[in-house]
Structure formats: C-alpha cells, structure tokens
C-alpha cells in the first residue's frame, strides 16, 4: 500500500530554447512534471486547468502512468503558454514570458479524491490559488513551491503558504527573497522558516551546488544522478518534489529520518527530467518505485555521498555522464 497523492498546479504548453536546441508546443506545467514523477511511487490525482487545444496532449502525456486528470478542468480559453530560454550559465531561465489563457480565470477546486489524498503538493502559482487548494485538503503531508516572481510582490502571502505546508521547496535565490537574508546564508534562512506554522523542513535546490533538506536539527545533502547530457532543465524542480513526496507516499513515512532517502529519489526524477525536451524523460525512464522493506525504499545500492552536487553541472562545465 501507499498513500495517495494530489497535486494542484499549472498545465501549460511550453516553447523552450536551450543551447542544445529548441522545441515548441511541449506539454508542461508544475502539475504535469510533478504528477509524472510522483506516479512512479503512488497514485496521483492532478488538479489544474487546460484548454481544448491541449486536452489530447495531456491525455497522451499521462497515458500509462498512475495519474488521474479528472480534476483538470477543460476551459474554453487556450491553455497557458510558457516561453523560455535557458543559457546553461546560471541554471535558471535567461528569459521567459507567459500567456495566461485559461490560468487567468482558474480557481482550484479539489475533487473528493484529491481533497482526501494523504499527500498534497501545490506547485508554483499565485499564492492565493495555493491557499485555496490547501484549505480544501485533508492531507497529512503538504509540500509547496514558489517562484521569485510571486515572492517579490507577495512575500507575506507566500510565507502564509509555507506555514501551512510541511515541506517547502525553494532555490537559494527564492529563499533569500522570502527571508531577506543573503543567498549564501541559505542554511540560516531555511532554519528560520522551520517551526513557523506546520513547516518542518525546507528542501533547498541549489542547482550546481547541490540539493539539501534542512530541518531545525539537521542538514542533509545528496548528490546528483549523472546524465549523458542536459537538454532541457524545465521541470527539474517539480520532478524533484514529485520524487521526494512520492517516496514518502510509497514508504508511508514523513519523519525527518526518511528525508535523505526521499531526496535521493527526488534527484533521480530530476535527472530523468533534464535529458529530453519536455517531460518525455520522466515517461520513458525505468520506474524507481522500489520495493518497500521495513518502511524504507530498498534500491539495492549504496546512498550517494553527503557532499552533494546538484542535478546540473557547474556553470561552464559539461554534464557528468551517466555511468549505469
């Protein structure tokens, strides 16, 4: 058995340009990347909105995965369209713009199954929409994400979402914007947030410098899973969250001692997300839903060293190569 998972987030069509090429009309969005990653471990109910222009694309994307899209509303407006350019220098978008379409009028409405799921993830979106989703949920484990564009003008609202969550997923820049501390002081920033409301841990996504889980009493880092080449880093953060919370759901554990294992699984999914344009890498990689033995995900391998590098290579460096 495993806990059921729900995700409320965006469903988009993406046009992406990277140093490795470009692609248009890709199925994307935080709900999609998260759901594909988390469905490797447990059933996922997705909540969002999509236009008639992308309904079939969405169905094809989740086909064969343990994902229900009954909670994704079909809007008469076009699907939210995201345009982004990655330069592989800072490992965040070098330029981006959005045509909101259906997202502009959408208000999350969790169906009964999603509202009753044991785990909820609210993807990066306007904080008022995140609050609306959280208020409808009875989840025992809630994760949330945000972006600098929302933190800059709504930091107090974003903090309210964080305080209603158990796990917060942010990068160092976003964490700095939320706390007012320097990005280099990410440990202090994360610990300053822990204990506010129900927040128990912060997953700090640091790109080339690593990923870590920070709790009031510990900091756990994990190394990346090497890839042949990075093609498109879109969705890596949502995939990490999907693997992390998916692992918790699979093992039916949300204690601090398990978070290191959960981060390992998150980094597995993030690595799969970046080897193809769009979410194709998450669909076609081998399942990571390992057997559960004694409440622990058993992978039959030694955990990665605790000095962590991120899911991406350092700026200017070639991607580490997959060795298996």
CORHUTA-V942974 format. One record per residue. N is the residue number from 1. RES is the residue in three letters. SS is DSSP state (alpha for helix, beta for strand, coil for the rest). PHI is phi in whole degrees, 0 to 359 (999 if undefined). Layout:
N,RES,SS,PHI / N,RES,SS,PHI
//
This chain:
1,UNK,coil,999 / 2,UNK,coil,210 / 3,UNK,coil,292 / 4,UNK,coil,283 / 5,UNK,beta,235 / 6,UNK,beta,234 / 7,UNK,beta,226 / 8,UNK,beta,244 / 9,UNK,coil,188 / 10,UNK,coil,273 / 11,UNK,coil,237 / 12,UNK,beta,227 / 13,UNK,beta,249 / 14,UNK,beta,245 / 15,UNK,beta,247 / 16,UNK,beta,234 / 17,UNK,beta,237 / 18,UNK,beta,227 / 19,UNK,coil,299 / 20,UNK,coil,264 / 21,UNK,beta,142 / 22,UNK,beta,210 / 23,UNK,beta,206 / 24,UNK,beta,235 / 25,UNK,beta,67 / 26,UNK,beta,285 / 27,UNK,beta,290 / 28,UNK,beta,209 / 29,UNK,coil,109 / 30,UNK,alpha,298 / 31,UNK,alpha,294 / 32,UNK,alpha,288 / 33,UNK,alpha,299 / 34,UNK,alpha,298 / 35,UNK,alpha,298 / 36,UNK,alpha,297 / 37,UNK,alpha,292 / 38,UNK,alpha,291 / 39,UNK,coil,290 / 40,UNK,coil,292 / 41,UNK,coil,245 / 42,UNK,coil,199 / 43,UNK,coil,290 / 44,UNK,beta,233 / 45,UNK,beta,258 / 46,UNK,beta,263 / 47,UNK,beta,233 / 48,UNK,beta,183 / 49,UNK,beta,218 / 50,UNK,beta,218 / 51,UNK,beta,277 / 52,UNK,alpha,299 / 53,UNK,alpha,289 / 54,UNK,alpha,228 / 55,UNK,alpha,299 / 56,UNK,alpha,293 / 57,UNK,alpha,299 / 58,UNK,alpha,296 / 59,UNK,alpha,300 / 60,UNK,alpha,294 / 61,UNK,alpha,294 / 62,UNK,alpha,265 / 63,UNK,coil,302 / 64,UNK,coil,85 / 65,UNK,coil,258 / 66,UNK,coil,277 / 67,UNK,beta,231 / 68,UNK,beta,260 / 69,UNK,beta,249 / 70,UNK,beta,299 / 71,UNK,beta,271 / 72,UNK,beta,267 / 73,UNK,beta,285 / 74,UNK,beta,265 / 75,UNK,beta,258 / 76,UNK,coil,287 / 77,UNK,coil,275 / 78,UNK,coil,293 / 79,UNK,coil,298 / 80,UNK,beta,308 / 81,UNK,beta,243 / 82,UNK,beta,243 / 83,UNK,beta,244 / 84,UNK,beta,216 / 85,UNK,beta,234 / 86,UNK,beta,254 / 87,UNK,coil,252 / 88,UNK,coil,61 / 89,UNK,coil,258 / 90,UNK,coil,256 / 91,UNK,coil,63 / 92,UNK,coil,232 / 93,UNK,beta,298 / 94,UNK,beta,281 / 95,UNK,beta,201 / 96,UNK,beta,201 / 97,UNK,beta,209 / 98,UNK,beta,225 / 99,UNK,beta,253 / 100,UNK,coil,294 / 101,UNK,alpha,53 / 102,UNK,alpha,299 / 103,UNK,alpha,297 / 104,UNK,alpha,298 / 105,UNK,coil,248 / 106,UNK,coil,285 / 107,UNK,coil,231 / 108,UNK,coil,303 / 109,UNK,coil,227 / 110,UNK,coil,281 / 111,UNK,coil,298 / 112,UNK,alpha,304 / 113,UNK,alpha,297 / 114,UNK,alpha,292 / 115,UNK,alpha,295 / 116,UNK,coil,266 / 117,UNK,coil,297 / 118,UNK,coil,289 / 119,UNK,beta,234 / 120,UNK,beta,232 / 121,UNK,beta,240 / 122,UNK,beta,254 / 123,UNK,coil,287 / 124,UNK,coil,296 / 125,UNK,coil,194 / 126,UNK,coil,305 / 127,UNK,alpha,299 / 128,UNK,alpha,294 / 129,UNK,alpha,286 / 130,UNK,alpha,297 / 131,UNK,alpha,299 / 132,UNK,alpha,300 / 133,UNK,alpha,293 / 134,UNK,alpha,298 / 135,UNK,alpha,295 / 136,UNK,coil,269 / 137,UNK,coil,264 / 138,UNK,coil,248 / 139,UNK,coil,295 / 140,UNK,coil,276 / 141,UNK,beta,227 / 142,UNK,beta,240 / 143,UNK,beta,243 / 144,UNK,beta,216 / 145,UNK,beta,222 / 146,UNK,coil,206 / 147,UNK,coil,220 / 148,UNK,alpha,302 / 149,UNK,alpha,297 / 150,UNK,alpha,273 / 151,UNK,alpha,296 / 152,UNK,alpha,302 / 153,UNK,alpha,253 / 154,UNK,alpha,221 / 155,UNK,alpha,302 / 156,UNK,alpha,295 / 157,UNK,alpha,293 / 158,UNK,alpha,295 / 159,UNK,alpha,298 / 160,UNK,alpha,296 / 161,UNK,alpha,295 / 162,UNK,alpha,300 / 163,UNK,alpha,289 / 164,UNK,coil,266 / 165,UNK,coil,249 / 166,UNK,coil,268 / 167,UNK,beta,233 / 168,UNK,beta,248 / 169,UNK,beta,250 / 170,UNK,beta,216 / 171,UNK,beta,270 / 172,UNK,alpha,295 / 173,UNK,alpha,295 / 174,UNK,alpha,296 / 175,UNK,alpha,297 / 176,UNK,alpha,297 / 177,UNK,alpha,296 / 178,UNK,alpha,282 / 179,UNK,alpha,255 / 180,UNK,coil,85 / 181,UNK,coil,271 / 182,UNK,coil,295 / 183,UNK,alpha,300 / 184,UNK,alpha,290 / 185,UNK,alpha,264 / 186,UNK,alpha,298 / 187,UNK,alpha,296 / 188,UNK,alpha,294 / 189,UNK,alpha,298 / 190,UNK,alpha,295 / 191,UNK,alpha,293 / 192,UNK,alpha,294 / 193,UNK,alpha,277 / 194,UNK,coil,299 / 195,UNK,coil,97 / 196,UNK,coil,277 / 197,UNK,coil,62 / 198,UNK,coil,260 / 199,UNK,coil,293 / 200,UNK,coil,248 / 201,UNK,beta,204 / 202,UNK,beta,237 / 203,UNK,beta,268 / 204,UNK,beta,262 / 205,UNK,beta,268 / 206,UNK,coil,246 / 207,UNK,alpha,56 / 208,UNK,alpha,293 / 209,UNK,alpha,262 / 210,UNK,coil,121 / 211,UNK,beta,230 / 212,UNK,beta,216 / 213,UNK,beta,254 / 214,UNK,beta,249 / 215,UNK,coil,240 / 216,UNK,coil,301 / 217,UNK,coil,242 / 218,UNK,coil,205 / 219,UNK,beta,229 / 220,UNK,beta,241 / 221,UNK,beta,253 / 222,UNK,beta,220 / 223,UNK,coil,279 / 224,UNK,coil,285 / 225,UNK,coil,266 / 226,UNK,coil,299 / 227,UNK,coil,231 / 228,UNK,coil,297 / 229,UNK,coil,197 / 230,UNK,coil,272 / 231,UNK,coil,258 / 232,UNK,coil,206 / 233,UNK,coil,280 / 234,UNK,coil,304 / 235,UNK,coil,83 / 236,UNK,alpha,298 / 237,UNK,alpha,293 / 238,UNK,alpha,293 / 239,UNK,alpha,292 / 240,UNK,alpha,300 / 241,UNK,alpha,298 / 242,UNK,alpha,296 / 243,UNK,alpha,293 / 244,UNK,alpha,297 / 245,UNK,alpha,288 / 246,UNK,alpha,297 / 247,UNK,alpha,297 / 248,UNK,alpha,300 / 249,UNK,alpha,294 / 250,UNK,alpha,298 / 251,UNK,alpha,274 / 252,UNK,coil,54 / 253,UNK,coil,223 / 254,UNK,coil,222 / 255,UNK,coil,270 / 256,UNK,alpha,303 / 257,UNK,alpha,294 / 258,UNK,alpha,270 / 259,UNK,alpha,295 / 260,UNK,alpha,297 / 261,UNK,alpha,296 / 262,UNK,alpha,298 / 263,UNK,alpha,294 / 264,UNK,alpha,304 / 265,UNK,alpha,293 / 266,UNK,alpha,300 / 267,UNK,alpha,290 / 268,UNK,alpha,301 / 269,UNK,alpha,292 / 270,UNK,alpha,299 / 271,UNK,alpha,297 / 272,UNK,alpha,293 / 273,UNK,alpha,291 / 274,UNK,coil,266 / 275,UNK,coil,266 / 276,UNK,coil,213 / 277,UNK,coil,284 / 278,UNK,coil,75 / 279,UNK,coil,271 / 280,UNK,alpha,302 / 281,UNK,alpha,297 / 282,UNK,alpha,286 / 283,UNK,alpha,283 / 284,UNK,alpha,254 / 285,UNK,coil,279 / 286,UNK,coil,298 / 287,UNK,coil,304 / 288,UNK,coil,253 / 289,UNK,coil,279 / 290,UNK,coil,289 / 291,UNK,coil,296 / 292,UNK,beta,265 / 293,UNK,beta,233 / 294,UNK,coil,64 / 295,UNK,coil,80 / 296,UNK,beta,235 / 297,UNK,beta,292 / 298,UNK,coil,259 / 299,UNK,coil,254 / 300,UNK,coil,70 / 301,UNK,coil,216 / 302,UNK,coil,277 / 303,UNK,coil,303 / 304,UNK,coil,293 / 305,UNK,coil,299 / 306,UNK,coil,269 / 307,UNK,coil,254 / 308,UNK,coil,25 / 309,UNK,coil,249 / 310,UNK,coil,277 / 311,UNK,coil,284 / 312,UNK,coil,234 / 313,UNK,coil,287 / 314,UNK,coil,299 / 315,UNK,coil,307 / 316,UNK,coil,85 / 317,UNK,coil,258 / 318,UNK,coil,284 / 319,UNK,coil,291 / 320,UNK,coil,298 / 321,UNK,coil,267 / 322,UNK,coil,291 / 323,UNK,coil,253 / 324,UNK,coil,213
//
